[in-house]
């Protein structure tokens, strides 16, 4: 390993030679990642409660993944995209075992944006229609089609979006204005209202509704039980395909292999990424034999430099093998319950935690600045985040317009009970410090 610059010199070089893409740099320089822990240039250990970019499902540098990478980078790394190899066929076959019928056919790409972009094009070619619905708090990527179906961020000053984009009110139980007489969330009426808006806006050419089963960048919005079952009925009634984007929720993180299984539905097209590659660039698009046939007849073309690459396919195959062998879904459920119980205890202790939500090992806590008005608490949340990092816990805070600071907590499924406890203790200290600081000001 090369020598590490001191912090000032490191960031001076970064500022000089790296172009900012709109994401502020972390002040911490990581030099090693192993299991659930990161290590900075000073050797400090940091619990990673974000799984990298929500991707390292089995932790960093899992020994079996390392072994697969070493083998294939030396023997079979990258070929012409039309050269199908054994790892690719093995991955497609293994993934098909997990997919509920009638999903059965897949192809493999690199990133979430690629997978959703391809899925959207498939829906348009199969149906011959062009309109795409997405939730108002959605994040499906930032390429042209996926970015046009992303409403949570990244839309300003980018020029025209793809035509036919329709926004559907996101199921935000904590802040929705739709309430029953007892004050509970009236999602059925909200959905009726939302579909009435879509039906009036559409020109009669809706190809698909692309959705996340838990809207992560949108603030860990976890729709109530029955929401997606009703949504599937409404889409079927209108002849609309369902594209499920399970970049962060897929491959066991929520306690089911796929989060859509919690509501007993099956999408027409499934997009996987992040968790499937366990931190390496791997994505999948899966669909039915009928949609695959229709796309083929319509002349569907999707060609990228790394389409069906053998190295990453071998990694994905190993990830699925480990997920099945080690019953990752049960582990995610058990550790997720422990994490959630700890967060609920913190909510009782600190008034600034307005809401706790999520499934399995994808949990969110929303920070507020006033217990009466429930005004967003992004500034307070940032203090908590900074203090948590200083104390050895990395947790991602989403601070987008229209919501408070929402912490996304997504440890690897290999996280131990002791590490969950450690992370909760650090959060406890960080909240105590933040509220003390706020009071002093």
Secondary structure by P-SEA (a helix, b strand, c coil): ccccccaaaaaaaaaaccccccbbbbccccccccccccccccccccccccccccccccccccaaaaaaaaaaaacccccccccccaaaaaaaaaaaaacccccccccccccaaaaaaaaaaaaaaaacccbbbbcccccccccccccccccccccccccccccccccccccccccccccccccccaaaaaaaaaaaaaaaaccccccbbbbbcccccccccccccaaaaaaaaaaaaabbbbbbbcccccccccccccccccccccccbbbbccccccccbbbbbbbcaaaaaaaaaabbbbbccccccaaaaaaaaaaaaaaaaaaaaaaaaaaaaaaaaaaaaaaaaccccccccccccbbbbbbbcccccccccaaaaaaaaaaaaaabbbbbbbbcccccbbbbbbccccccaaaaaaaaaaaaaaaaaaaaaaaac
